[in-house]
Amino acid sequence: MKKTERGFSLFELLVVIAIIGVLAAAAIPRFADFRAAAYDSRSEQDLRNLASAQELYRAANETYAADVGQLPSFKPSEGVDITIDSADNAAFHASASHPSGHNTYTWDTEAQPALSSAPQG
């Protein structure tokens, strides 16, 4: 009677685990960069939405809102910090960032272009 053994040897399993470890070590830092880029994109989009809400508010009230709470049509995304730095009847300046993102975005109606970004720090 012939006995056949089936399965993997310990060496083969260790090689597979080592390959998975190398791939994971290369992928995890890139994953963190992708997450930060997503948070930055969320901040940028929220700032664009704030600008649209500000224009609606100005059309109705002939001045820009000085506080985010005055804009019923605007709700920031979770975790995004938005600040209206200054506002009057002619212009407004606001900034948005996410604690896990890399950039702070600013909107200034008096600047060209109105939207700009800078590294957080």
C-alpha positions as CSV (number, residue, x, y, z in Angstrom):
1,M,0.0,0.0,0.0
2,K,1.4,3.4,-1.1
3,K,1.0,6.3,1.3
4,T,0.6,9.8,-0.4
5,E,1.0,12.9,1.6
6,R,-0.9,16.0,0.6
7,G,-0.4,19.6,1.8
8,F,2.2,22.3,2.1
9,S,5.5,22.0,3.8
10,L,6.4,24.4,6.6
11,F,9.0,26.1,4.4
12,E,6.4,26.8,1.7
13,L,4.1,28.4,4.2
14,L,6.8,30.6,5.6
15,V,7.7,31.8,2.1
16,V,4.1,32.7,1.4
17,I,3.8,34.6,4.7
18,A,7.1,36.5,4.0
19,I,5.8,37.5,0.5
20,I,2.5,38.7,2.0
21,G,4.5,40.7,4.7
22,V,6.6,42.4,2.0
23,L,3.5,43.4,0.0
24,A,1.7,44.7,3.1
25,A,4.7,46.7,4.1
26,A,4.7,48.4,0.7
27,A,0.9,48.9,0.5
28,I,0.2,50.4,4.0
29,P,2.1,53.7,3.6
30,R,0.4,54.3,0.2
31,F,-3.0,53.5,1.8
32,A,-2.4,56.3,4.3
33,D,-1.6,58.7,1.5
34,F,-4.8,57.8,-0.3
35,R,-6.8,58.4,2.9
36,A,-5.2,61.8,3.4
37,A,-6.0,62.7,-0.3
38,A,-9.6,61.7,0.3
39,Y,-9.9,63.9,3.4
40,D,-8.3,66.8,1.4
41,S,-10.8,66.2,-1.4
42,R,-13.7,66.3,1.2
43,S,-12.4,69.6,2.6
44,E,-12.0,71.1,-0.8
45,Q,-15.5,70.1,-1.9
46,D,-17.1,71.4,1.4
47,L,-15.4,74.7,0.8
48,R,-16.9,74.9,-2.7
49,N,-20.3,74.0,-1.3
50,L,-19.9,76.7,1.3
51,A,-19.2,79.3,-1.5
52,S,-22.4,78.2,-3.2
53,A,-24.4,78.5,0.0
54,Q,-22.8,82.0,0.6
55,E,-23.9,83.2,-2.8
56,L,-27.4,82.0,-2.1
57,Y,-27.4,83.8,1.3
58,R,-26.0,87.0,-0.3
59,A,-28.7,86.9,-3.0
60,A,-31.4,86.8,-0.3
61,N,-29.7,89.1,2.3
62,E,-27.4,91.4,0.3
63,T,-24.4,90.4,2.5
64,Y,-22.4,87.3,3.1
65,A,-23.0,85.2,6.3
66,A,-20.4,85.7,9.0
67,D,-21.0,82.2,10.5
68,V,-21.6,78.7,9.1
69,G,-24.7,78.4,11.3
70,Q,-26.4,81.2,9.3
71,L,-26.4,79.0,6.2
72,P,-29.3,76.5,6.4
73,S,-28.5,75.1,3.0
74,F,-24.9,74.1,4.1
75,K,-23.8,71.2,6.2
76,P,-20.1,70.3,6.4
77,S,-18.9,66.8,6.1
78,E,-18.0,64.9,9.3
79,G,-14.6,65.9,10.6
80,V,-14.1,68.9,8.3
81,D,-13.2,72.1,10.1
82,I,-14.6,75.2,8.3
83,T,-14.1,78.7,9.4
84,I,-15.5,81.9,7.9
85,D,-12.6,84.3,8.6
86,S,-14.3,87.5,7.4
87,A,-17.5,88.4,5.7
88,D,-19.3,91.6,4.7
89,N,-21.6,92.7,1.9
90,A,-18.8,92.6,-0.8
91,A,-16.6,89.6,0.0
92,F,-15.9,86.7,2.3
93,H,-12.8,84.7,3.2
94,A,-13.1,81.1,4.5
95,S,-10.9,78.1,5.2
96,A,-11.4,74.3,5.4
97,S,-9.3,71.4,6.5
98,H,-9.5,67.9,8.0
99,P,-7.2,66.8,10.9
100,S,-6.2,63.7,8.9
101,G,-5.6,65.6,5.6
102,H,-2.4,67.2,4.4
103,N,-3.8,70.6,3.1
104,T,-5.8,73.6,4.3
105,Y,-8.0,75.1,1.6
106,T,-9.0,78.8,1.5
107,W,-11.6,80.7,-0.4
108,D,-11.3,84.4,-1.0
109,T,-13.8,86.1,-3.3
110,E,-11.4,89.0,-3.8
111,A,-8.5,86.7,-5.1
112,Q,-8.0,85.1,-8.4
113,P,-8.4,82.1,-8.3
114,A,-10.8,82.2,-5.4
115,L,-9.8,78.7,-4.2
116,S,-6.2,78.0,-3.0
117,S,-4.5,75.4,-0.9
118,A,-1.5,75.2,1.4
119,P,0.1,72.4,3.4
120,Q,-1.1,72.0,7.0
121,G,1.4,72.8,9.6
